[in-house]
């Protein structure tokens, strides 16, 4: 959940824990309205009499506090970098310490990310084995202004899910450099045997889903290059206790397709979706009952029907897709692709965002986590033709 990084220092193997200055999110009455909102309400009152507070607006601080509370804590994790075929490129241990300070509209989220630094390939004969070092990165604070205006948050407090957008992939590049190159990093733009995210990405989107029965979560990043083509896929797999790797990269042959990944998705899925407007106010735009049918015929062709019935109505929408499976990469007609990942996850994205922009079409970035067999969560982030995040949709589905 990081954007801009400031500062770097090395810590010993026992990672120092910053003091968590926790403050209550319950704001006094006079803190409930930020200055810009008070101004707007006053202008409205001058014309229409006594001010009326919109419900979504009144709840904005509460939503922000719930978002902060959801993130606060100490997260042990593993950072994974994947290519479009679901092959693990890098696997790096991380620790994230999150706390808050301030009150009311001025409350902010503070984050420190610790990355297990790679050992130097240069060793000395008399050098004793030393404990691994951790690089600490102070992440720029998150507050009411940044989360609403820059990150265009999509937040589902009841479902414990959120989506954010970023201007750069600088934090992800730094994690890779510290975790793979360590002290041997010479600052090259394109280090050998290391895929660095684009310095000028067209899209950097984070989708986060929390475990249905525990304190774990998955934070997935889609990064597209300046031309709108997928650059790399990043996943932070985190837990507030111990974390178990998604897969053993030493025995997971990337050239062998994992039939278990696609087979687990085939069949009929039924569930419910909630769509919310982007922004900290997060008004609910729509709710629907959903059905997803995914089949593979004898020739290996994929056939998928997405059926949605708006809650309280008989209005039903059906979207029909056909495609093919190329190992762990599913490619659908119309230019939508899905990469199957270990741990019951997949990430979906357009094959070329620029083509969507040319056609003035909206586009979607998706994270799915089937944490348990037959039960999955999905988070879909929708962008308009200008590349702005306009809404997010959360799905909870069961295989029947």
N, C-alpha and C positions, 0 to 999 in steps of 0.2 A: 504494500500500500504506500509505496514511496515514490517521491518525484524528484526533488532536487537534493543533492547531497552536498553538505558543507563539512569539510574537515575529515582528517583521517589520522588515526593513531593506533599503535599496536598495543595490545593488552596481553597479559600473561594467560596461561591456559585456564586459570580460574578467572572467568570473565567478570570484570567488575560490574556490579549492579548499581545503576544510577538511582539516586533517591527518588522514590515515587511520591511526588507531591500531589496527592489526590484531594480534590475538592468536590463538594456536592454540586450536582447539576441542577439542583432545585434553586431557581433564581428568585430573588425578591420580586415583588410585583413591579417595581419601577425598572427592573432589568428585562422584563419580558419583551419590550419593544425596542429594537435597535433604532438609532437616530434616523436612518433613512426611512424606516417604516413609520416612525412617528410623524415624519414630515408628510408622508403620503396620506396618512390617516387624518392629519390636521387639514390638509387641502380638501379631502373628501368631506370633512365635517363642515367646512365653510360653505359648502354647496348644499349638502344633504342633511344637515342637522347633526345629531349625536353620532359619533363615530361607531361603525360596526366592524368588528374584527373578524376577518375571514377565518374559518376553522383551520384550514391548512396553514395559514400564516401564524396563527396563535400557537400551533403545535410545532413550529419549526425548531425552536430551541430544544423542546423535548425530544424531537427526532435526532437532533445533533448529539444531545447527551446520550441517548440510547445507542447511537452509532459509536460514540467514544467508549461507552461502557462495554460494548461488545468486543472492542479491540484491546482494551486495557489488560495487561498481564505480561507474563514472560512466556514466549513461544519458542519451543525447540523445533527446528525444522530441517528439511532437506530441499535444496534448490536443484531443480532439474531443468536442463535445456534439451529440447527435442527438435528434430527436423520434421518436415511435412509428412514423413512416413512413420512417425512415432518412434524413431530410433533415438536412444539416449546419447546425447553428445557430451554432456557434463553432469556431474553429480557432486554437490558441495554442501557441507554442513553449515547451518546458520542458526543464530539465536536472535530473537527480536524482543526488546524490552520496551513496553508502551505504558505511558502514564499521562495524566492530565494536569493542567494548572489553570487558575483563573476561575471566574464565576460568570454565570449568565451568558450574555452575548459575547463576552470576552474570553470564554473558555477555549483552550487550545489543547491539541493532542501532540505529545512529544514522543518521538521514536528514536531508538538507537539500535542499529542493525550490526550484529557481530558476525563476521565471516571467518571460517576456519581457513587460515592462509596456507597455501601450498608451500611445501618445503623446498628450499633451494637445491638445485641439482649440483651446486658446487659445495663440496664437503672438505673438511680438513682432517688429517690423520688423528690429531690429538683432540678433536672436537667430541665432547660427550653428547650422547643422545639427549636432546632437549624436548621439552613439552611443546606441542604445537602452539603457534601464536594465532591470535584472533585480531583481525582488523576491525576497528570500530568506526562506523559511519553515522554521523548525526544527520538525520533526515529532517528536511524543512518542516516546520510545524504545520499542522492542519487546523483550520479554524472555520468560522461561519463563512467568511468571504472566500477562502480558497476552495473549500469543498463544494460550494454552490456555483461559483463563477468559472473556476478553472477546471475542476475535476468533474463537474456536471454529474454529481452523485445520483445513483439510482439505489434506493435503500428500502429494504423490506424488514422492518424491525421484528415482526412476529415470526417470519420465516428464517430470520438470521441469514440474510444474504445481502450483498451489495455489489455495485459496479462503479468503477471510477475510470476517468481518462487522464492522460498525461501528455505533456508537450514533447518530452524526450524519453529515451531509454537509458539515460546516463547512469542511473542506479544499477540497472541490470548489467551494463557493461562493466561497472566497477566491481560488482560481485564476481563476474567471470574472471576479470584480471587478477583480483586478489586470491580467488579460490583455485585458479588453475596455474597462473604464472607466479604469483607471490613476489618474493624479492627479486626474482629473475625477470620481472617485467621491464622491458627497455622502452616502453611507450610507443611501440610501433602501432600504426593505424590498423594493420592487418597481421596480427601475430600468427606464426606458423601453427597449424593444427588447432586453431581456436576461432570459432565463429563469433564475431563481435556484432551486436545489433547495429543497425544503421544510425549514423549520427543525426540524420534528418528524416526520421520516420514520418510517414503520412498518418499512421494511427498507432497509438499505444493504449491498449484497453486492458483493464484488470477486472475480472469477474471473480467473486469470492462466494463459496458455499460452505456452510458449517455442517459438521456431522450431525446426524439426526439423533444420536444417543450418547454424545460425549462432548469433549472439549476440543476435538480436532477440527481442522478446516483445510480447504484447498484454495489457494489464490493463484489464478491462471492469467498469464499475460499473452495477448496477441500483439505482435509487432509486425507492421507492414512497412516495406521500404518506400522511398520517395515516389515510386511509380505505382504504388498500391498493391504490390504483390507480396505474399507472405514472406517475411524475413526469418522469423524464428518464433518458437513457442516456448514459454517459460512457465514452470509450475513451482510454487512454494507449497510443500506438503508439511503442515505444522500441527503441533499439539502442545498443550500446556503441561503435559507430562513427557514421558518418553515417546519417541517417534520411531516407527518401524519403516524401513525403506519400502518403496512401492514395488521394487523388483530388484533382483540381483543382476546388476549390469554385466557381471563377469560371465554369467551363464545364459543370459538372454540374447540369443543370436538375432541381430537385427535383420538378417536376410531371410529369416524363416517367418512366414506370416503366422500370427497368433489367431487361429480359428476361434479360440475361446472368446476373443474380444468381439468379433462380429456375431458369433452365435448368441452371445448374451443379450444382444440388442434385438435380434429377430423376434417377431411375434407381435402381439397386440398389447399396447400400453394405454391405460385409462387414468385420467387424473383431472387436475384443476389448475388453472393459471390465473395469475394476477398481474396486470400491467399498470405501471406507475409512470407518471411524468418525471423527467429528469429534474434534479434540483432538490434542495434540502426540504422544501415544502412537500414534495412527493405525493401529489394528489393521485388517487387511484382513478385510472381512466377506464378500466374494463376488467371484468372477471368472466371466465368461461370454463365450461367443462370440455375436456380434450380427449381425443383418441388418436393414437399414432399406430399405424400398421406398417411394419417393415418386413418384407419377404425377399427371398432370393430364389429365382427360378432355376430350372435344371441347367440353363446355359450360363448361370452365374450373374444374371442381370438383377440389380436391386430395384425393388418397386416399393415406394413409400407413399402413404396417404396420411396427411395431417388434417384432422377434422376438429373443428372448434365450434361450439355452440354457446353463444353469449348467454350468461346467466340471466334467468328471468324472461327469456324470449325463446322463440323457436328458430331464430336466425342462425343458420349453420353455414360455415365456410369450409370448403375442402380444397386443399392444395395437393396436387399429384406430382410426384417426382419419380424419375427413373435414373439409374446410374449403374456404375460398375465398381467392384472392389479390386484395388491394386495393393495387395498385401494389407497393410493397416491404413491405407488411404482410400477413402470412399469418395468417388467423383460423380456428382450428379449433373444431369443436363441442366443448362442454364448457368453453369459456372459456380456452383456451390460445392465445397469440399469439406470432408470431416476426417480428422486424424484421430485414430483410435490409440489410446494411451494405456499404459499399465494402471492397475488400481481401479478398474471400472470407470475410467474417465474417457471422454472424448472432447475435442475442441473443433468447432465449426466456423467457417469463414468463406468469403467470396474468393475465388481463384484470382480475380483481378478487380480491385476496388475501382480503379480508374474507369473501367467499362461501365460500372454502375453509375458513376458520376456523369459520364458522357450521356447516358440514357436518362439522366435525371431521376434515377431510381434510388430508393432507400436500400440499405443493406444491413446485415445482421452479423454479430459475433456471438458465439455460443459456447458455454461450458456445460458439460453434463457429468454428473458424478453418481454412478451406481455403486453406492457404498456397500449395499447388501444385495445379494441376488434377488431380482424381481422388484426392487425398490430403487427409485432414482430421483434426483433433483436436477433441474436444468435452469440456467439463467441465460437469457437472451438479451443482448444489448442492441438497440435499433438506432441507426444513424440516418440522417436525412441526406439529400443529394449534395449538401454543402459540407458534409463530414461532421455535423454536430450531433451529439448524442441527444436524442429527443425522448426516448423512453426505455424502460427495462421491463422484462417479463419473467416472472418466476413460475416454474412448473414443478408440481409434485406428482409423480406418476407411479402406478403399480402395474406389473405385468400380470395379465389374466389369461 
